[in-house]
Amino acid sequence: MGVLSRLSYVVRSKINAVLNRAEDPSETLDYSYEQMRDELQEVKQGIADLTTQKKRLEMQKRRLEENVEKHNEQARQAVNQDREDLARRALEKKKQKMNQIEDLEGQIANLQNTQDNLVEKKDQLQNRIEEFRTKKESMKARYEAAEAQTRVSEAMTGAGDEMEDVGRAIERAEERTEDMEARSEAMDELQDSGVFEDALSDKDSLDRELEDVRTSGEVDAELETLKTEMGKGSSGSGESDAEPADLDAADLETEVETETASEDIEAELEDLKDDESS
């Protein structure tokens, strides 16, 4: 097989595959039915034309038969007048008309036979068309039922093209949702770890950490003071309350040490800020 032959074969096979996918059996059956009806109409038109031609010949035959009677009467009159020459001429015309009538009868008989054959074929074609119409409707009903069943099955199994698109859309939505959830969790984790600085604050992570330490120390000192005032100091409730002065002195010393530590931390922070600004 040559290259051109192979190419032609491949092209025909591709076109045939496309046509098979695009073909709708219901439309094809309806088109075939209409074609058969058109053929039947053409046969009927042919029968009508043939019948018209036969009627014309029959009318011509009747006129010739009238002329035969006329010539026969003319021959009788000529014989009565002893004009054999006129009688002979009338009989000759009569003979000519009779020959023409005979030819017309043959043509009319042939047309009649043709008409009878066409009418018979027309009846057969009409019967075939009726049978085809019944079968066509049955095939269309079966095809539509099978098509509906196929669509339902594809929808239930997800095997159809539309369901495949829906499935892919769901998969893409799930992937994007998972990405957004993971991104949100990552942002929360980074925010908690202090990686992202507050854009509205001039404090860095070290400032915030030291501030948390200072705040925690102040809260602890205030808690100890409150516990001392309520008689629930760290030495226990069983000790005597006779040494409140010693407890107050200790608390005072603790507060002084805390303030001193805070001042030292603030001094270090100021040094750090000066170093960064320079």
C-alpha distance (Angstrom), angle and dihedral (degrees) to the residues before:
residue distance angle dihedral
M1 . . .
G2 3.80 . .
V3 3.77 126.5 .
L4 3.80 93.4 -104.2
S5 3.80 91.6 48.2
R6 3.79 91.6 50.2
L7 3.79 91.4 46.3
S8 3.80 91.2 49.9
Y9 3.80 90.8 48.3
V10 3.81 92.1 49.8
V11 3.80 92.1 47.8
R12 3.81 91.9 49.4
S13 3.79 91.5 48.1
K14 3.82 91.6 49.9
I15 3.79 92.0 48.4
N16 3.79 90.8 47.2
A17 3.82 90.7 51.4
V18 3.81 91.3 50.1
L19 3.79 91.4 48.2
N20 3.80 91.5 49.2
R21 3.80 90.8 53.4
A22 3.80 92.3 45.7
E23 3.80 95.7 44.1
D24 3.78 116.7 105.9
P25 3.84 110.3 -158.6
S26 3.80 91.3 -151.8
E27 3.79 92.3 55.0
T28 3.81 91.3 43.9
L29 3.80 92.1 52.4
D30 3.79 92.1 47.4
Y31 3.80 90.8 49.5
S32 3.81 92.0 49.5
Y33 3.80 90.0 49.5
E34 3.79 91.4 51.5
Q35 3.81 90.4 48.8
M36 3.80 90.9 53.6
R37 3.80 90.6 48.2
D38 3.80 89.7 51.8
E39 3.81 89.9 51.6
L40 3.79 89.9 50.1
Q41 3.78 90.0 50.8
E42 3.80 90.5 51.5
V43 3.81 90.5 51.1
K44 3.81 90.4 50.6
Q45 3.80 90.0 49.2
G46 3.81 89.7 50.8
I47 3.79 91.2 50.9
A48 3.80 90.2 49.3
D49 3.82 91.9 50.8
L50 3.80 91.1 47.2
T51 3.79 91.9 49.0
T52 3.79 89.9 49.8
Q53 3.80 91.0 52.6
K54 3.79 91.1 48.3
K55 3.81 90.9 50.6
R56 3.78 90.2 52.8
L57 3.81 91.2 52.9
E58 3.80 90.7 47.5
M59 3.81 90.1 52.0
Q60 3.81 89.9 49.6
K61 3.78 89.7 49.4
R62 3.81 91.6 52.6
R63 3.81 90.6 51.9
L64 3.80 90.3 50.8
E65 3.80 90.5 48.9
E66 3.79 88.9 52.8
N67 3.83 89.1 51.2
V68 3.81 89.7 50.3
E69 3.80 90.0 55.9
K70 3.77 89.9 45.6
H71 3.82 93.4 51.6
N72 3.78 90.8 45.4
E73 3.81 89.8 54.2
Q74 3.80 90.4 47.1
A75 3.82 90.2 53.6
R76 3.82 90.8 51.6
Q77 3.77 91.7 50.5
A78 3.81 92.0 48.1
V79 3.82 91.0 51.3
N80 3.79 90.6 50.5
Q81 3.80 88.6 53.5
D82 3.79 92.0 46.3
R83 3.78 91.4 -114.1
E84 3.74 102.8 137.3
D85 3.80 91.2 165.8
L86 3.80 90.7 60.5
A87 3.77 91.4 42.8
R88 3.80 90.0 52.3
R89 3.80 91.9 50.7
A90 3.80 91.2 49.2
L91 3.79 91.5 50.0
E92 3.80 91.2 48.7
K93 3.81 90.7 54.6
K94 3.77 89.1 46.2
K95 3.80 89.3 54.2
Q96 3.81 91.9 50.4
K97 3.78 91.6 50.6
M98 3.79 91.1 48.4
N99 3.81 90.5 52.2
Q100 3.80 89.8 50.9
I101 3.79 89.6 48.6
E102 3.78 89.7 52.7
D103 3.82 91.3 51.8
L104 3.80 90.9 47.9
E105 3.77 91.3 50.1
G106 3.80 89.4 54.9
Q107 3.80 91.5 49.7
I108 3.78 91.7 46.0
A109 3.82 90.7 50.2
N110 3.82 90.8 51.1
L111 3.79 91.3 48.6
Q112 3.77 89.9 48.5
N113 3.79 91.5 52.5
T114 3.80 90.7 48.2
Q115 3.78 90.3 47.8
D116 3.80 91.7 50.0
N117 3.82 90.6 50.8
L118 3.79 91.9 48.5
V119 3.78 91.9 48.3
E120 3.80 90.2 50.9
K121 3.81 92.0 48.8
K122 3.78 89.6 45.4
D123 3.80 90.2 54.6
Q124 3.82 90.8 48.2
L125 3.78 91.9 48.2
Q126 3.77 91.0 47.8
N127 3.80 90.9 51.4
R128 3.80 90.1 49.5
I129 3.78 90.4 49.8
E130 3.79 91.2 51.7
E131 3.79 90.8 49.1
F132 3.79 90.7 47.2
R133 3.80 91.0 49.3
T134 3.80 91.3 53.5
K135 3.80 91.7 46.9
K136 3.80 90.9 44.3
E137 3.77 93.1 55.6
S138 3.78 90.4 47.1
M139 3.81 92.1 49.7
K140 3.80 91.8 47.0
A141 3.80 90.9 51.2
R142 3.82 91.1 49.5
Y143 3.80 92.2 46.9
E144 3.80 93.6 48.3
A145 3.81 90.6 48.0
A146 3.81 91.3 49.2
E147 3.80 90.9 46.4
A148 3.80 91.9 50.8
Q149 3.80 91.3 47.0
T150 3.80 90.3 49.6
R151 3.80 92.3 51.0
V152 3.81 90.8 49.9
S153 3.81 91.8 48.0
E154 3.80 91.8 48.2
A155 3.79 90.8 48.5
M156 3.81 92.0 49.9
T157 3.81 94.9 45.2
G158 3.80 96.0 36.3
A159 3.80 90.7 -126.4
G160 3.80 96.4 125.0
D161 3.80 124.2 99.2
E162 3.79 93.3 -113.9
M163 3.79 92.4 48.0
E164 3.80 89.2 49.3
D165 3.80 88.7 54.7
V166 3.80 90.0 48.9
G167 3.81 90.5 49.1
R168 3.79 91.7 50.7
A169 3.82 90.6 47.8
I170 3.80 90.1 52.6
E171 3.81 91.0 48.8
R172 3.80 91.4 50.4
A173 3.81 91.1 47.9
E174 3.81 91.1 50.2
E175 3.81 91.5 48.9
R176 3.80 92.6 49.8
T177 3.81 91.3 45.9
E178 3.80 91.4 51.1
D179 3.81 90.4 47.7
M180 3.80 91.5 51.0
E181 3.81 91.9 47.3
A182 3.79 91.4 49.2
R183 3.80 90.9 47.2
S184 3.81 91.1 49.4
E185 3.80 91.9 50.6
A186 3.80 90.8 47.3
M187 3.80 91.8 51.1
D188 3.81 91.1 49.5
E189 3.80 90.6 49.7
L190 3.79 92.7 49.2
Q191 3.79 91.1 46.2
D192 3.81 91.6 51.7
S193 3.80 91.6 47.9
G194 3.81 90.4 53.7
V195 3.79 95.1 -119.7
F196 3.80 90.8 131.8
E197 3.80 113.4 62.2
D198 3.74 120.2 -141.7
A199 3.80 105.7 -101.7
L200 3.80 91.7 -150.9
S201 3.82 95.1 50.0
D202 3.83 128.6 76.7
K203 3.83 91.4 -153.8
D204 3.74 122.6 102.4
S205 3.81 126.8 -150.4
L206 3.81 92.8 -86.3
D207 3.80 91.4 53.4
R208 3.76 91.4 51.3
E209 3.79 93.3 46.5
L210 3.81 92.8 50.9
E211 3.77 90.5 46.2
D212 3.81 89.6 52.8
V213 3.81 89.8 51.2
R214 3.81 92.3 49.2
T215 3.78 92.1 47.1
S216 3.79 91.4 49.1
G217 3.83 90.8 50.9
E218 3.76 92.9 49.9
V219 3.81 91.0 49.4
D220 3.81 90.9 50.0
A221 3.83 91.5 49.8
E222 3.78 92.4 48.5
L223 3.80 90.0 48.5
E224 3.81 91.4 52.9
T225 3.79 90.7 48.7
L226 3.78 91.2 51.0
K227 3.77 92.1 48.1
T228 3.82 90.6 49.6
E229 3.79 92.5 51.1
M230 3.80 90.2 51.0
G231 3.80 92.9 47.0
K232 3.79 94.2 -111.0
G233 3.77 99.7 114.3
S234 3.78 125.1 157.2
S235 3.88 91.2 -99.0
G236 3.80 90.4 69.6
S237 3.76 137.2 -107.6
G238 3.79 93.9 -90.3
E239 3.84 94.9 71.1
S240 3.78 120.9 95.9
D241 3.78 121.1 -97.6
A242 3.79 89.9 -137.6
E243 3.80 93.9 102.7
P244 3.80 103.6 57.6
A245 3.77 90.5 133.4
D246 3.82 91.5 58.3
L247 3.86 90.4 48.9
D248 3.79 91.9 49.1
A249 3.76 90.7 49.7
A250 3.78 91.5 50.7
D251 3.79 91.4 48.7
L252 3.77 90.2 48.4
E253 3.77 91.0 50.5
T254 3.81 90.1 49.6
E255 3.80 91.8 50.8
V256 3.80 90.7 48.8
E257 3.79 91.5 50.6
T258 3.83 90.0 47.4
E259 3.81 92.7 50.2
T260 3.80 90.6 46.3
A261 3.81 90.2 51.8
S262 3.80 90.4 48.2
E263 3.80 91.0 50.3
D264 3.79 90.4 49.2
I265 3.83 90.8 50.1
E266 3.78 92.1 48.2
A267 3.82 90.0 49.3
E268 3.81 90.0 51.9
L269 3.83 90.1 48.4
E270 3.82 90.7 51.9
D271 3.83 89.3 50.6
L272 3.82 90.0 50.6
K273 3.81 91.9 49.4
D274 3.82 90.8 48.8
D275 3.81 90.4 50.6
E276 3.85 91.4 49.9
S277 3.81 93.4 47.4
S278 3.84 91.9 49.2
